Amino acid sequence: MRSSLAACFVLSLSLSGWSPAMTVEERSTLIDELSSEDFTKRTEASQALVNEAETNLQEVLQQVLEVMRSSSNPEVDRQTKEVIRAMYRRHKLGIGDVDCGWKLGWFLDHNGKNLSSMPMVLEVVEGGPADKAGLVPGDVITHLGRESLRSKHSRNEFVEKVAKKRPGEKLNLKVRFSGAKGAFEIYNKHKKKNCVVVPVVRPPGGQLEAVDNADVKRWIAEVTGEPS
């Protein structure tokens, strides 16, 4: 890297994006499979729970939390926490099942009156979609298609838009400041280029952006009504 989660039925639901409501017992079976020695079974169980949370977030989250808090098995603790993080990524951050091979941050811009921002590339995975498109750390993404990305919450809004894309669906991006090494150089060069990023399916266990545990706890309190 350069710096600057059941059977065929479950898999088919993951691919289609639709799943019928599960019973408590069915969810319990999937949670039990999180500690399976079979990596594929663990991955499919995790993904099925995250998919189920699309339409039944509060119940699924509370059931996973109950198991996490009552189990003394370290593997159950680790896997349930990762499922909760995956739910947080999808429901709060809008990070879905596509992978662009980048880590994004914010480029802050002040025009003398108002502060705004645009998404900025912090890291790219070598050989990933962003790398293949020619993006490098420091690039600032100004447009998705013809839509300007400049706003106070640019990075999160852009992540949500990307999460709605399907693997293979092209992202036509307008990028500036490519290759700039500092703010002074950025404002003086104003380099621009167009890039096409083609998202791929996020691999099981693939690179995920780190999340802040305090943010996850606050989100859990919002969803469940528990004290944060």
Salt bridges, closest charged atoms under 4 A:
GLU52 OE2 - ARG27 NH1 3.69
GLU54 OE2 - ARG90 NH1 2.86
GLU59 OE1 - ARG27 NH2 3.32
GLU75 OE2 - ARG78 NH2 2.95
ASP77 OD2 - LYS81 NZ 3.28
GLU82 OE1 - ARG85 NH1 3.44
GLU82 OE2 - ARG89 NH1 2.98
ASP97 OD2 - ARG90 NH2 2.81
ASP109 OD2 - ARG150 NH1 2.52
ASP131 OD1 - ARG2 NH2 3.04
ASP139 OD2 - LYS193 NZ 3.67
GLU147 OE2 - LYS161 NZ 3.48
GLU169 OE2 - LYS165 NZ 3.65
GLU185 OE2 - LYS189 NZ 2.94
GLU209 OE1 - ARG155 NH2 2.39
ASP215 OD1 - ARG218 NH2 2.24
GLU222 OE1 - LYS92 NZ 3.45
GLU226 OE1 - ARG69 NH2 3.04
